[in-house]
Amino acid sequence: MAFDSSVRATFRCISGAYVAENPEQRGVIEFYGGAFFELLPQVSYEYLLQGLFDLGYTIIAAPFQFSLDHMHVALNLVEIRDNIQNALGLPPSCREFPHFWLGHSVGCKIISLLEVLTNVPKGDGIANEPSVLMAPDIADTSGTVPWPFWKILDAIGKGVSPTKAQTKTLIEVRTDLFTLCGIVSFADDDIAGNVAGTLPKNGDSDVKWFVDELRKRDDARRRDLFLNRELPGGHLAPIGFRFGPWLVDAQPGDWIERVPKVHSVETDSDEIDALVMTLAGFFETLSQRLPTAKELDYTLTEQLRSKLVARHDFRANCDV
């Protein structure tokens, strides 16, 4: 299956990020991916982002920022969000117009740090902004810098901050957060791992750790709200872009062929299509857990209100 993209996502640069404003005005997805491929996210993740754009969402794709200070990178993403909201006149996140965060690989660590920095009562950080983490990789210096340089940086105390251990501790102590979070993993992911913990081979599966931690919080609250789904594919499953009738992706064919593969969009795009539909379901579920604009005590613009009222799935929530 291939999505019918009658309106192509057209990206323009705003505040250092690539933005495709959607006339449907269903909400916003701010995407942050992994190293290297995220340098040009609107190209590397084109098929995925187009699929989400087709669902009615405005897309913000921030290029990967090479820095060992991951907390600084996280704060920079909030600044980008604020600048784009002001430039486009977008309202704060609410049930009628949700703002989602979508991460892939190391980008999930950055979004997790944003969650850790959130103060819900004050509305700081990403309060009321759900997040979905795809193949979350809580990278240390060794996962960010090539060998042997990462050993040197760690030895002189100039490595990645916070480290993987520190990041896990920050997440563990914030038991009040990550209630609007979902995780998508991939069965053959040999970097972030899978839910079973059978990959990577060293047993250090960040996916399994995340799923166990968030499911534990769900059980403690006696709820069944945690969203998690494992799909076929490897760590690079979300990456792919169209080239005419072809879909070029980055999943290796075997241990020698570490080069992008080319498929027919019409016949071989099912894995990314399944990912898009999984994300669509997660976003719809998470948006229904947000407060309404009325509950947050602000009024939507008449233009946005009219668009939302016209949509059946928002009509019941638009009395603001």
N, C-alpha and C positions, 0 to 999 in steps of 0.2 A: 504494500500500500504506500502511496505517496500523497502528501497533503496537497489540496487544491489551493495553491497560493496565487489567488487572483490579484492580490495586492502585495507587492514585494516590499519587504522591510527596507526602508531607505535610512541609512545611518548618517548622522551629522555629529560633529565633535562639539560637545558642551562641557566645559570645565574639565577637560582632559579625558572624558569618557565618550564612548560612541552611543548615541541615542537614536532609537527609531520610535517616533511618536505614533501611536495607533489611534485612528479616528474612532474606533469602537469604544475607547475609554473604559475598558473593563477593570483596569488596575495597572500596577507597575511591577516588573520583575527586574531586580538589579542583580546582574550576573558577575561572578568573579571566579575565574578558572585557575588552572595550574600553570606552572612555570613553562616557559618557551611558547607553547601553543596559545597562551593567553596574551601574548604580545600584540596579536591582531585577532581579538576574540570574535569580531564580526565576520572574519574569514574562517578561522579554524573551527568555530562552532556554528557556522552559518546555517546548516540544516536544522539543528536543534533550535536555535534562536528564531528561525523563520517559522518553525512549527508552533512555537509559543506565541509568536506575533499573530499567526493565523487564528489563534484562539481569542484574540482581542486585547492582548496586553501590550503596553508600551515597554520597550526593552532598553535597559541601561547596561552596557557592557564596558566595564572598566579594564583597561590594559593591566597586565601583571606588572607590579612594581618590584624590581629586584632590590631587596633590602633585607638585612639580617635582623632588623628591628620590626618584628611582625606586629607589635602593638601600634607602632606609628603608622604602618600600612592600614591597619583597621580603622584608626581615627581618620585617616585620609579618605577612606571610603564614605564615612559619614559626611565629611565636608563636601564631597562630590554629590552625594544625595541631596543635601540641603541646597547647593547651588543650582542643581537641575530642577528641583521642586520649585524654586523661586523663578527660574527662567521660564518654565512651562506653566506656572500657575497651578501646580498640582496640590491637592489637599493632603493633609496628613492621612496616614493609614487608618482605615475603618472598614466595617463590613461591606459598605457600599463601594468603596474604592480602596482595595487592599494594596499594600506595598510589600512585596515578597523579596526575600534574599535567596539566591540560588548559587550554590558553590560547587566546584568540582576540584577534587584532589587537594592541593595545598590551599586553594581558595577557601575550602571548608574550615581550615584552621583559622583563617583570618576572620571569617564570619562568626565562628565560635567565640573568638576574642571580643567581637562586637557585642555578642550576647552577654558575655561575662561583665562587660562595662555598663550594661543597661541598668538603669534605675527606674523601675516601672512607675512608682508614685510620682516621680518628677518628670516622667516622659523622656528621659535621657536615653542615649544609645539607640537601640532598635525596638523600643517598647511598642507593642501592638503591631510588630512587623514580623510575620512568620518567616521561617527559614527552612529550606530543604537542602540537605547535604548529599551530594553524589560522590560516592567513593572517597569518603573523608580521609585525608592523609595528614596526620599531626606531625609535620616534618621537623626533624632536628637539623642541625647543620649538615649532617651526612646526606640528608635528602634534598638539600638545597644547593650545596657547593660540591664540585667534583673532588675526588680523591687526588692528591693527598692534602689539598688545601684545607678541607674541613677539619682534618686532624690538627693542623697548625693553628687554625682560628680557635678551635676549642681549647687547645693547650695554652693559648695566651689570653683566654677569657673573652674573645671577641666573636664568639659563635652566635648562632641564632638565639634570639630572646623574644619571648620565653621559650625554653626548651620543651621537648615533648612531655617530660615528667612534670614540669611546672604548669604547662597548659592543662594537663589532666587534673592536677590539683585544683587549679582555678575553676575548672568546670565542676569538679566534685563538691566543692564547698558552696557553690551557688545552686543549692537544691530548690530554690524558688523560681529558677529560670528553666529554659529549654522546654517549656510547656506548649509552645507553638512551633514544634520542630519535627521534621520528617527526615528519614534516611533512605536513600536508594543505593543499593550495593550491586556488585556484579560478581557472578559466581566464579569466574576465572581471573579475578583481580589479584595479581601477584605483587602489588605495591601496597594498596590500602587493606587488602585482605577481603575475606568474605565473612558471612554471618557464622558459619560453622567454625571459623578459625583455622581451617586447613591450609589457607594461603595467607600471607607468604609463608615459605617453608620454615622460617625461623619462629613461626608461631606468634609473631608480634602483629596481630591483626587489629588495626585501628578501627575498622568497621565493627568487629566483634566487641571491642571495648565500648564504643559509642552505643551500640544497640543494647548491650547489657546494662550500661549506666542509665540510659534513658528509660529502659523498660523497668528497671528497679524503682525509679521514681514513680512511674505509672502504677506499679503494684502497691507502693507505699500509700498512694492516694486512693487506692481501690478503684481505679478507673481503667478503662481499656481504650485509651485515646492515642497512644503512641503509634505513629505511622512509619512502617518499614516494609520495603519490598526488595527482593533480590531478583535481578534480571539476568539473562544470559549475556555473556561478553566479558571483556577484560577491562583494565583500568582506563583505557582510552576510548571506551565505547561511546561517550557523548560527542566525540570529535568527528566532524565530517562536513564537507562542503560540496555544493553542486558545481559541476563543470559541464554545461550543456545538459544532455540527458543522463549524465553520470554522477554518481556520488562517490567522492574520494574520502576515504576514512584512514585512520592511523593505527588500526588494529593489525598486529603482525600476523602473517599467514603461518609462519612456523619459526623455529629458533634461528634460522638463517635469514629468512626474508623479512628483515626489520625495515620495511619500506611501506609507505601508504598503499592501500589497495583501492582498486576502482571497481565499482558496481553499477548496475543499471538502477536509476532512481525508481523506475516503475516496478522492478521485480525484487530488488535486494535491499530495500531500505527499511525492512520491518523492525530491526532492532532499535534504531533511533525513533521510529514511529511509536513503538511500544513504550519507549522511555518518555516521549512527549505526552502520551495519553496517561501514563502513570503520574507524571508531574501535574497534569491537568486535574486529575482526581485529587491529588494531595492539596493543590492550591484551593480547589473548591471546598474541600472539607475544612481546611485551616481558616479560610475566610469566614466561614459560618461561626467560628469561635471568637471572632473579633467583636468588640463593642460597635454599636451603630454610631453614626455621626451625631445623632441626637443625644446619645448617652455620653459622648465625649464633649458635648456642648459646643459644637460649631456647625455652621451652615454651609452646605455645598453650594457652589455657584449655580445659577439657573441653567447655564449651558450644560454643565455636567449632570445636574439633576434630571434634566429632560432626557438625556441619553440613557441614564440609569432607569428611569421610569419606563422607558420604552422596552427595556429588557425584562422579560417575564421573571427570570430568576432573581432579580433585584427588587421587583416592584413592591413586595411586602415590607421592605426595609427602608423605603425612601420617604417616610413621613418625618421630615426634618425641618 
